[in-house]
């Protein structure tokens, strides 16, 4: 939610909650936050705070107390991206940082950012950044600098 908004919540029927949102102009809007939306919020919080944990779709769905298929479908509807892709983005960002600022081995970095398989990590990293992790360490900073210059 943007910083110029405030919200006030109250429980309705013990399951959904009413959220009153006040915009910068003072107008009030009311919306209902459902149980699945709260579950997605909690899952996103866990994904961000437990970056190094090897979370699976089963783990996230179990935590949210929904089937993995329903959870995945609703997560995508609410967040606009699949839980798998949502989780990989901060992991890849942290891996980039570690590759460029530490001398850690790629295997150790993959474990540090929550991948139990260095092969899976390398494949996802390469698909995301266009270079394998070891090459990114050598040349990736050039690509990032060039990209920033173009913007």
Secondary structure, DSSP 8 states (H G I E B T S, - for coil): --TT-EEEEEEETTTEEEEEEE-TT--EEEEEE-HHHHHHHHHHHHHHHTTTS---HHHHHHHHTS-HHHHHHHHHHHHSS-HHHHHHHHHHHHHHHHHHH----HHHHHHHTT-S-HHHHHHHHHHHHSS-HHHIIIIIHHHHHHHHHH-
